[in-house]
Amino acid sequence: MSNVKQGLSKKLLARVLSVYFVLTLIVTSGQIFTEYLNAKSHIEDELKTLKNTFSTSLTRAIWELNTPQAKSIAVGLMELPIVEGVQIRDENSLYIADLGRTSQLVGESITKGVVRDHSGGTFGYSFPLIFEFSGRTSLVGDVTLYSSAAIIFGRIEVGILFLVGNAIVKTAFLVFLFMSAFRTMLTTPLNELTQQISEFNLDDPESSKLDLSITEDNELKVLETSYNQLIDEMIEYQSKLAGTQNELREANLKLDDQNISLEEEVAKKTATLSRIMLDLEQQKDALLVNQRELRQENENRQFIEDELRKRNSELANSMETIQMARDQLVESERMASLGGLVAGIAHDVNTPLGVSVTATSFLHDRVQKLQSAYDDKNLTGSTMTAFLSDAQQTITLLTNNLNRASELISSFKQVAVDQASEAEREINVSEYLSEVIQSLAPNFKQTQHTIDIHCPDDLEIKCAPGVLAQILTNMVMNSLVHGFEKKPKGAINVNISKHEDSLIIEYSDNGRGLDQGSLLRHFDAFYTTRRGKGGSGLGTHIMYNLVTQTLGGEIEATSQLGKGLQYKITIPV
């Protein structure tokens, strides 16, 4: 029995020490892992600090296409102890520099600073290179700085050794302390307890009381006292046992009587339970009916959902059809504008051509008369002088009118080609807009309206000129049709200037203007104040799309009733 108790003490000691070893291992591992994470966090912060140090010069180097300087900065970064690899890419994700231990970033676009782990025990901090110029930002590339777990372990190596050594020392001390305490406080007292209990005499319980050599008040002392009290109580219970047996016989008789009463009560409860079961069965039938009704309702709801999905699909198809029709209407509006331009130019060209035909007929008649006088041998000097004078005047008239027709056709040809195409070319803004205004002249021929264009003569840009022509045409025709309605003499002013990398167009007229409600819907598709009078509501919508989508600019409209309409257009060039 002593050997059993001694084995129990050893097992308890082994388990206590095992738990301590596991806890020590977990805590030490946690501390090492925390040191690792802290060191990694510091290295990540240092990598982020390197961004603030080198990003400006590196961004400018890539913006200026100075690849050698960018590679030189990459080599300088590789000299830092925490950097094991550097990747520099341009805005097309092409590598400018790829040094040290790195990972391939295929198809990845960096838009913000981010730390990511890579294979091989490396991790990197990636951040975009954004160049700011004149209030605008442009992504020119990105940089990834790599570090590794080896650098982290190099930083925390001394700390790890200290933690491991500290754990070993504490463990050795506690093992010695536990073994001494277990031997003194548990193993020896347990042996005595086992020996005295094994000598228990049931016939003489008084002599079997425990007498342990324990001076401290601990659990074993409490066990000794409790065991001795238990023996005292057992002696007392033995004396009471005889009387209790007599009482038990009397209680059994009473219990038989009670069993009879209980059986009668059980019979009553059984009858009541049968009635309750019948009620539950009826409630079950009612529940089944409700379930069938609920299932039918669910089926109806499913049918309605299917119908709704079908209607939604039809609605989506209708929206696509409406969008296609809207695009066709926009294109038709542009072609209608071009058709109006053709009609106006044809009318203007008809006048100089008609004068030229009349002059040609007159010259032909004079030549026939001169030929007749020559054939009749009565050609005189005065006749010849009169012919030459008439011929000179006719040729001058022909030249002026044909030049006028040629200018009109040339302007119309360039403007028409530009409006039918969005190809880019270099243009002189002042000359080109003059050609556009000249092509619109037929629309103002029977009016007193004026157009003043103020533009630097040397202002040249590369853009899609047809888009500019369409925008100016829509603004002018909008003023003519809407702004100058019932106004005999209107004025249009167009101021064009270049500010840094933007072309500024400020357009204004002195027409009747717009109220706030109309102004808010001014650029909406199909919104017009001349509904039923030929207005399609697409002119300003086309103009807005050309400025914001085709040219990538901005357009702003301001107006008050009776004070005309103003546009401010900003286009990047």
Rosetta blueprint (number, residue, H / E / L):
1 M L
2 S H
3 N H
4 V H
5 K H
6 Q H
7 G H
8 L H
9 S H
10 K H
11 K H
12 L H
13 L H
14 A H
15 R H
16 V H
17 L H
18 S H
19 V H
20 Y H
21 F H
22 V H
23 L H
24 T H
25 L H
26 I H
27 V H
28 T H
29 S H
30 G H
31 Q H
32 I H
33 F H
34 T H
35 E H
36 Y H
37 L H
38 N H
39 A H
40 K H
41 S H
42 H H
43 I H
44 E H
45 D H
46 E H
47 L H
48 K H
49 T H
50 L H
51 K H
52 N H
53 T H
54 F H
55 S H
56 T H
57 S H
58 L H
59 T H
60 R H
61 A H
62 I H
63 W H
64 E L
65 L L
66 N L
67 T H
68 P H
69 Q H
70 A H
71 K H
72 S H
73 I H
74 A H
75 V H
76 G H
77 L H
78 M H
79 E L
80 L L
81 P L
82 I L
83 V L
84 E L
85 G E
86 V E
87 Q E
88 I E
89 R E
90 D E
91 E L
92 N L
93 S L
94 L L
95 Y E
96 I E
97 A E
98 D E
99 L E
100 G E
101 R L
102 T L
103 S L
104 Q L
105 L L
106 V L
107 G L
108 E L
109 S L
110 I L
111 T L
112 K L
113 G L
114 V E
115 V E
116 R E
117 D E
118 H E
119 S H
120 G H
121 G H
122 T E
123 F E
124 G E
125 Y E
126 S E
127 F E
128 P E
129 L E
130 I E
131 F E
132 E E
133 F E
134 S L
135 G L
136 R E
137 T E
138 S E
139 L E
140 V E
141 G E
142 D E
143 V E
144 T E
145 L E
146 Y E
147 S E
148 S E
149 A H
150 A H
151 I H
152 I H
153 F H
154 G H
155 R H
156 I H
157 E H
158 V H
159 G H
160 I H
161 L H
162 F H
163 L H
164 V H
165 G H
166 N H
167 A H
168 I H
169 V H
170 K H
171 T H
172 A H
173 F H
174 L H
175 V H
176 F H
177 L H
178 F H
179 M H
180 S H
181 A H
182 F H
183 R H
184 T H
185 M H
186 L H
187 T H
188 T H
189 P H
190 L H
191 N H
192 E H
193 L H
194 T H
195 Q H
196 Q H
197 I H
198 S H
199 E L
200 F L
201 N L
202 L L
203 D L
204 D L
205 P H
206 E H
207 S H
208 S H
209 K L
210 L L
211 D L
212 L L
213 S L
214 I L
215 T L
216 E L
217 D L
218 N L
219 E H
220 L H
221 K H
222 V H
223 L H
224 E H
225 T H
226 S H
227 Y H
228 N H
229 Q H
230 L H
231 I H
232 D H
233 E H
234 M H
235 I H
236 E H
237 Y H
238 Q H
239 S H
240 K H
241 L H
242 A H
243 G H
244 T H
245 Q H
246 N H
247 E H
248 L H
249 R H
250 E H
251 A H
252 N H
253 L H
254 K H
255 L H
256 D H
257 D H
258 Q H
259 N H
260 I H
261 S H
262 L H
263 E H
264 E H
265 E H
266 V H
267 A H
268 K H
269 K H
270 T H
271 A H
272 T H
273 L H
274 S H
275 R H
276 I H
277 M H
278 L H
279 D H
280 L H
281 E H
282 Q H
283 Q H
284 K H
285 D H
286 A H
287 L H
288 L H
289 V H
290 N H
291 Q H
292 R H
293 E H
294 L H
295 R H
296 Q H
297 E H
298 N H
299 E H
300 N H
301 R H
302 Q H
303 F H
304 I H
305 E H
306 D H
307 E H
308 L H
309 R H
310 K H
311 R H
312 N H
313 S H
314 E H
315 L H
316 A H
317 N H
318 S H
319 M H
320 E H
321 T H
322 I H
323 Q H
324 M H
325 A H
326 R H
327 D H
328 Q H
329 L H
330 V H
331 E H
332 S H
333 E H
334 R H
335 M H
336 A H
337 S H
338 L H
339 G H
340 G H
341 L H
342 V H
343 A H
344 G H
345 I H
346 A H
347 H H
348 D H
349 V H
350 N H
351 T H
352 P H
353 L H
354 G H
355 V H
356 S H
357 V H
358 T H
359 A H
360 T H
361 S H
362 F H
363 L H
364 H H
365 D H
366 R H
367 V H
368 Q H
369 K H
370 L H
371 Q H
372 S H
373 A H
374 Y H
375 D H
376 D L
377 K L
378 N L
379 L L
380 T L
381 G H
382 S H
383 T H
384 M H
385 T H
386 A H
387 F H
388 L H
389 S H
390 D H
391 A H
392 Q H
393 Q H
394 T H
395 I H
396 T H
397 L H
398 L H
399 T H
400 N H
401 N H
402 L H
403 N H
404 R H
405 A H
406 S H
407 E H
408 L H
409 I H
410 S H
411 S H
412 F H
413 K H
414 Q H
415 V H
416 A H
417 V H
418 D H
419 Q H
420 A H
421 S L
422 E L
423 A L
424 E L
425 R E
426 E E
427 I E
428 N E
429 V H
430 S H
431 E H
432 Y H
433 L H
434 S H
435 E H
436 V H
437 I H
438 Q H
439 S H
440 L H
441 A H
442 P H
443 N H
444 F H
445 K L
446 Q L
447 T L
448 Q L
449 H L
450 T E
451 I E
452 D E
453 I E
454 H E
455 C L
456 P L
457 D L
458 D L
459 L L
460 E E
461 I E
462 K E
463 C E
464 A L
465 P H
466 G H
467 V H
468 L H
469 A H
470 Q H
471 I H
472 L H
473 T H
474 N H
475 M H
476 V H
477 M H
478 N H
479 S H
480 L H
481 V H
482 H H
483 G H
484 F L
485 E L
486 K L
487 K L
488 P L
489 K L
490 G L
491 A E
492 I E
493 N E
494 V E
495 N E
496 I E
497 S E
498 K E
499 H E
500 E L
501 D L
502 S E
503 L E
504 I E
505 I E
506 E E
507 Y E
508 S E
509 D E
510 N L
511 G L
512 R L
513 G L
514 L L
515 D L
516 Q H
517 G H
518 S H
519 L H
520 L H
521 R L
522 H L
523 F L
524 D L
525 A L
526 F L
527 Y L
528 T L
529 T L
530 R L
531 R L
532 G L
533 K L
534 G L
535 G L
536 S L
537 G L
538 L L
539 G H
540 T H
541 H H
542 I H
543 M H
544 Y H
545 N H
546 L H
547 V H
548 T H
549 Q H
550 T H
551 L L
552 G L
553 G L
554 E E
555 I E
556 E E
557 A E
558 T E
559 S E
560 Q L
561 L L
562 G L
563 K L
564 G L
565 L E
566 Q E
567 Y E
568 K E
569 I E
570 T E
571 I E
572 P E
573 V L
